[in-house]
Amino acid sequence: MKTQHKLTIKHLLYLLPVFILLVLSEKPVYAATQYYNVTSFGANGKDKKSDSNAIQQALDQASEDHKTVITIPNGTFYINKTLYIQSNTTLKLSKKTVIRRMNSALGKNMLRTTDAKHKSNKVGGYNLAHDIIVSGGIWDGGNIKKAKSSSNLIYMGHSRNITIKNTAIKNCYGAHAIELAGVKDGTIRNCKITGFRYTSDMFTSEAIQVDICYKSKSEGRWAPGFKADKTKSCNILIEKNTITDYPRGIGVHHSLKGHQVTNLTIRNNRFKRSSVSTQGKSIVGVFLIGVKKATVSSNIFDHYYYGAMIKQSQKVSVKKNQFKYNPSGNLIIEGCDKNNGRHTFLVTSDKVGKKKFEFVCGNIKSGTVKTGGYTYHFNSNEKKVILTLYNKIKSNQEVHFKGKDQYNNKYYRTYYVPKQKGKK
């Protein structure tokens, strides 16, 4: 015998609040995530024709009422203009996907946040775009030897909940590989950034810049193309990235009173230069000015001219980093709320033929000096250290410094005694 179920008034009363919520709710009810492959729009990763229109058509499927996932398969996809990305979009590149900028687009951004009309300069605050993920593959800025004007490669502005991860970014002329301008809740994780071409005066370009949307009299727009309404970046996490041969690795080089970059975490990154030819150009791994609440921890600064510079900032913690062979300074802190000073090894006397060797090691509390086959231990409080060596000093003698400070930052330097007249 079959059981019959009747919809009673009691059942309707139970369901009534649900119906009311669906009808009166101010928040949209999201549909299921929609998935698109750029090849469905005509993109072809096996030829050298522009795929900009096809990729843009896929990106334009984004909407405020659903989440959109755009996949780009293995292959090389050429673009001849900027790609615009909207809210609720995940742009997922396969492991062997390359997006390469063509010569005709060398002065343009590769990827940029926008509204549905591909405009980026009308909406301020954090309201232009939200909930965007860019992951995987390679972003190739192209043949930058032919570039005549500079541009950021991936450029996110006036947005919130932005993630860029697991991707390689290369070949940029005189600008930033990634810029976050007026971004709230941003993450850049596990990216490899390299291939920078220098202009005559762009030794301040960061691989990753965190900025404020503002227009000053002296510099013009700090974030060109976005509304200049003083929107600051905040709650930014930059971790596990490798940056090679950039003039600056990660930086905040604008300071605006009352609108400082806030809550910035830089951790577990590596900053390195690849050869002697880039030594004078790889200036500083991390450069921060005017930030408020920042942590720089567990990074490796390897053979940059300077390791890290922190200026005019508040509540900045620098701990558990390794500063390896940064000849002009490992850690320099100026105009901050505490621990001002230069954390480095500076030789003050090393006369050839003598046994007296002197150096200062500002804010480095203890360590060792290894030279001539012997190891010497020292403890210091920003005072001069005077060592009596077992053997006389020779020209071009290698001196290896190793030390640490009270915050467990570790410092390394290799020094060579310069040749002096009449001495060997």
C-alpha positions in Angstrom: 0.0 0.0 0.0 1.5 3.3 -1.1 1.7 6.2 1.4 0.3 9.5 0.2 2.0 12.8 1.3 -0.2 15.9 1.5 1.1 19.5 1.6 -0.7 20.8 4.6 -1.1 24.4 5.9 1.4 23.4 8.6 4.0 22.6 6.0 3.4 25.9 4.2 3.9 27.8 7.4 7.3 26.2 7.8 8.3 27.2 4.2 6.9 30.7 4.4 10.0 32.3 6.0 12.2 30.8 3.2 10.0 32.3 0.5 10.0 35.7 2.2 13.8 35.6 2.5 14.3 34.8 -1.2 11.9 37.6 -2.2 13.0 40.3 0.1 16.7 39.7 0.5 18.9 42.6 -0.7 21.8 40.3 -1.4 21.9 38.4 -4.7 21.5 34.6 -4.6 24.5 33.3 -6.5 24.0 30.8 -9.2 26.4 27.9 -9.7 30.0 28.7 -10.8 30.2 29.0 -14.6 33.3 27.6 -16.4 34.7 28.7 -19.7 37.7 27.7 -21.8 39.2 30.4 -24.0 39.5 28.0 -26.9 35.7 28.0 -27.1 35.9 31.7 -28.0 38.5 31.1 -30.8 41.8 31.4 -28.9 44.5 29.3 -30.4 47.7 28.6 -28.4 49.5 27.1 -31.4 49.8 30.1 -33.7 51.2 33.6 -33.4 48.0 35.5 -34.1 46.5 37.7 -31.4 44.1 36.0 -29.0 43.2 39.2 -27.2 39.6 39.3 -28.4 38.9 35.7 -27.7 40.3 35.8 -24.2 38.5 39.1 -23.5 35.2 37.6 -24.6 35.7 34.8 -22.1 36.6 37.3 -19.3 33.5 39.3 -20.2 31.3 36.4 -19.1 31.9 37.6 -15.5 28.9 38.9 -13.6 27.9 40.1 -10.2 25.4 37.3 -9.8 27.7 34.3 -10.3 31.3 33.2 -10.1 33.2 32.7 -13.3 36.2 30.5 -13.9 38.2 31.1 -17.1 40.7 28.4 -18.1 43.6 28.8 -20.6 45.2 25.5 -21.7 48.8 24.8 -22.5 50.2 26.8 -25.4 51.4 30.3 -26.2 48.6 32.9 -26.5 49.6 36.3 -27.9 47.9 39.6 -26.9 48.0 42.9 -28.7 46.1 44.9 -26.1 45.3 45.0 -22.4 43.1 42.3 -20.9 40.4 43.5 -18.5 39.3 41.4 -15.6 36.1 41.9 -13.6 34.7 40.8 -10.2 34.0 37.2 -9.3 36.6 35.9 -11.8 39.2 33.2 -11.5 41.6 33.2 -14.4 43.4 29.9 -14.3 46.4 29.2 -16.6 47.7 25.7 -17.1 51.2 24.9 -16.0 52.6 25.4 -19.6 50.4 28.3 -20.6 52.2 31.4 -21.8 50.5 34.7 -22.4 52.9 36.8 -24.4 52.6 40.5 -25.1 53.1 41.4 -28.8 55.3 44.3 -30.0 52.3 46.5 -30.7 51.3 46.3 -27.1 54.6 46.9 -25.4 53.5 50.1 -23.7 50.3 48.6 -22.4 49.3 46.7 -19.2 48.9 43.0 -19.8 46.1 42.5 -17.2 44.0 45.1 -15.4 41.0 45.4 -13.1 37.9 47.0 -14.7 34.2 47.4 -14.6 31.9 45.8 -17.2 32.6 48.7 -19.7 36.4 48.2 -19.4 36.7 51.5 -17.6 38.9 51.8 -14.5 39.1 55.5 -13.7 35.5 56.2 -12.6 35.0 54.1 -9.5 37.0 54.7 -6.3 37.4 53.1 -2.9 37.6 49.3 -3.1 34.5 49.1 -5.4 35.9 48.7 -8.9 36.3 45.0 -8.7 36.4 42.2 -6.1 37.1 38.5 -5.6 39.6 37.9 -8.3 42.1 35.1 -8.5 44.9 34.9 -11.1 46.9 31.6 -11.0 49.3 29.5 -12.9 51.3 29.8 -16.2 53.6 32.5 -17.4 53.0 36.2 -18.1 55.6 37.2 -20.7 56.0 41.0 -21.3 57.5 40.2 -24.7 60.5 41.7 -26.6 61.2 44.6 -24.2 64.3 45.5 -26.1 62.0 47.2 -28.5 59.9 48.9 -25.8 59.8 52.7 -25.9 57.5 53.4 -23.0 57.0 51.6 -19.7 54.0 50.0 -18.2 53.1 47.6 -15.3 52.3 44.1 -16.4 49.6 43.0 -13.9 47.8 46.1 -12.5 45.1 45.8 -9.8 43.5 48.9 -8.5 40.5 50.1 -6.4 39.7 46.4 -5.6 39.3 44.0 -2.7 40.0 40.3 -2.3 42.7 40.0 -5.0 44.9 36.9 -5.2 47.8 36.3 -7.6 49.6 33.0 -7.1 51.7 30.2 -8.6 52.6 32.1 -11.7 55.8 33.4 -13.4 56.0 37.0 -14.6 58.9 38.1 -16.8 60.1 40.8 -19.1 59.1 44.3 -17.9 60.5 47.6 -19.1 61.0 50.3 -16.5 57.9 49.5 -14.4 56.4 47.0 -12.0 55.6 43.3 -12.7 52.7 43.5 -10.3 51.1 46.7 -8.8 48.4 46.8 -6.2 47.0 50.3 -6.0 44.2 51.0 -3.5 43.7 47.3 -2.9 42.2 45.8 0.3 42.9 42.2 1.2 45.4 41.2 -1.4 47.7 38.2 -1.6 50.7 37.5 -3.9 52.0 34.0 -3.3 54.5 31.7 -4.9 55.3 33.8 -7.9 58.6 34.0 -9.8 59.5 37.4 -11.2 62.5 38.2 -13.4 63.6 39.9 -16.6 63.7 43.6 -16.0 65.0 46.2 -18.5 66.2 49.4 -17.0 65.4 52.9 -18.3 67.9 55.7 -17.6 66.1 56.7 -14.3 64.0 53.9 -13.2 66.2 52.4 -10.5 63.2 52.7 -8.1 60.9 50.2 -9.9 59.7 47.3 -7.7 58.8 43.8 -8.9 55.8 44.2 -6.6 54.7 47.6 -5.7 52.0 48.4 -3.1 50.6 51.9 -3.7 48.0 54.6 -2.9 45.6 56.1 -5.5 46.7 59.7 -5.4 47.8 62.6 -7.6 50.6 64.8 -6.4 51.9 68.1 -7.9 55.5 66.8 -8.3 54.9 63.3 -9.6 51.5 63.4 -11.1 49.4 60.3 -10.7 50.9 57.6 -8.4 48.5 55.1 -9.9 47.9 56.1 -13.5 44.5 55.1 -15.0 42.7 54.8 -11.6 40.7 57.4 -9.8 42.9 59.6 -7.6 40.8 59.5 -4.4 43.6 58.7 -1.8 42.5 55.1 -1.5 45.3 53.2 0.3 46.3 49.6 0.1 45.8 47.6 3.3 45.8 44.0 4.5 48.4 42.8 2.0 50.2 39.5 2.2 53.3 38.8 0.0 54.8 35.4 0.6 57.0 32.7 -0.9 57.9 34.6 -4.0 61.3 34.6 -5.8 62.4 37.9 -7.3 65.6 38.1 -9.4 67.5 41.1 -10.8 64.9 43.8 -10.1 66.1 47.2 -8.9 63.7 46.8 -6.0 62.1 43.6 -5.0 59.0 44.6 -3.0 58.3 48.2 -2.2 56.1 51.0 -1.0 57.7 54.2 -2.3 54.9 56.7 -1.7 53.8 58.1 1.6 50.7 60.1 2.2 49.8 61.3 5.7 46.6 59.8 6.9 46.5 57.3 4.1 49.5 55.1 4.7 49.7 51.6 3.4 48.6 49.5 6.4 48.9 45.9 7.6 51.6 44.7 5.2 53.2 41.3 5.6 56.3 40.3 3.6 57.5 36.8 4.5 59.4 33.8 3.2 60.4 35.5 0.0 63.8 35.4 -1.7 65.5 38.4 -3.4 68.6 37.6 -5.5 70.7 38.7 -8.4 71.9 36.3 -11.0 75.3 37.7 -11.9 78.1 40.3 -11.4 76.6 42.3 -14.3 73.5 43.1 -12.2 75.3 43.9 -9.0 75.0 47.7 -9.3 71.4 47.5 -10.6 69.8 45.2 -8.0 69.5 48.0 -5.5 67.4 46.9 -2.5 65.3 43.8 -1.7 62.5 45.5 0.3 62.0 49.3 0.4 59.3 50.7 2.7 58.5 54.3 3.4 55.6 55.7 5.4 54.0 52.3 6.1 51.9 51.6 9.2 52.0 48.1 10.8 54.2 45.9 8.7 56.1 42.6 9.3 59.2 41.6 7.3 60.1 38.1 8.3 61.9 34.9 7.2 63.0 36.4 3.9 66.4 35.8 2.2 68.2 38.9 0.8 71.0 37.4 -1.4 73.6 39.6 -3.0 71.5 42.7 -3.4 73.3 46.1 -3.1 71.2 46.7 0.0 69.1 44.1 1.8 66.1 46.1 3.2 65.4 49.8 3.9 62.6 50.9 6.2 62.0 54.7 6.5 59.5 56.9 8.3 57.3 54.0 9.2 55.5 52.9 12.3 55.1 49.5 14.0 57.4 47.6 11.7 58.8 44.2 12.8 61.9 42.9 11.0 62.7 39.4 12.3 64.2 36.0 11.3 65.5 37.2 8.0 68.8 36.2 6.3 70.9 39.0 4.9 73.5 37.4 2.7 76.4 39.4 1.1 74.6 42.7 0.7 77.8 44.9 0.4 76.4 48.4 1.1 74.1 47.5 3.9 72.0 44.6 5.1 69.3 46.4 7.1 68.9 50.1 7.3 66.2 51.7 9.5 65.7 55.5 9.4 63.1 57.8 11.0 61.0 55.0 12.4 59.5 54.6 15.9 62.3 52.3 17.2 65.5 50.5 16.4 66.8 53.2 14.0 70.2 52.3 12.7 72.3 50.5 10.2 72.6 46.7 10.6 75.8 45.9 8.7 79.5 45.2 8.9 81.7 48.2 8.1 85.4 47.8 8.1 87.2 50.9 9.5 90.9 49.7 9.5 92.6 46.9 7.6 96.2 48.0 7.0 98.2 45.5 4.9 101.2 44.2 6.9 99.5 44.8 10.3 97.6 42.5 12.6 95.0 45.0 13.8 91.6 44.6 12.1 88.8 47.0 13.0 85.1 47.1 12.1 81.7 48.4 13.4 78.6 46.3 13.3 75.7 48.6 14.2 72.9 46.7 16.0 74.5 43.3 15.3 75.0 41.9 18.8 77.3 38.9 18.2 79.0 36.8 15.6 82.2 35.6 14.0 84.9 36.8 11.7 86.7 34.1 9.6 89.9 35.0 7.8 93.4 33.6 7.2 92.3 30.2 8.4 91.2 31.4 11.8 87.8 32.2 13.3 87.3 35.1 15.8 84.2 35.6 18.0 82.9 39.0 18.9 80.1 40.7 21.0 79.2 44.3 20.3 76.7 47.1 21.2 77.2 49.3 18.2 80.8 49.9 19.2 83.9 49.4 17.2 85.3 45.8 17.3 89.1 45.5 17.3 90.6 42.1 16.5 94.2 41.1 16.8 94.8 38.6 14.0 97.2 35.7 14.2 98.7 36.6 10.9 99.5 39.9 9.1 96.9 41.3 6.8 97.5 40.7 3.1 96.1 42.5 0.0 92.9 40.9 -1.3 92.6 38.8 1.8 89.1 37.4 2.2 87.2 38.2 5.4 83.9 36.4 6.1 81.5 38.0 8.6 78.6 36.3 10.3 76.3 37.7 12.9 72.8 38.1 14.3 70.8 40.7 16.2 68.2 40.5 19.0 65.4 39.7 16.6 67.2 36.7 15.2 68.0 38.3 11.9 71.1 36.7 10.5 73.8 38.7 8.6 76.5 37.6 6.3 79.2 39.5 4.4 82.3 38.7 2.4 84.9 41.5 2.4 88.2 41.8 0.5 91.1 43.8 1.8 91.9 46.4 -0.9 95.4 46.6 -2.3 97.5 49.4 -0.9 100.4 51.2 -2.5 103.7 49.5 -2.0 102.0 46.5 -0.4 101.4 43.0 -1.7 
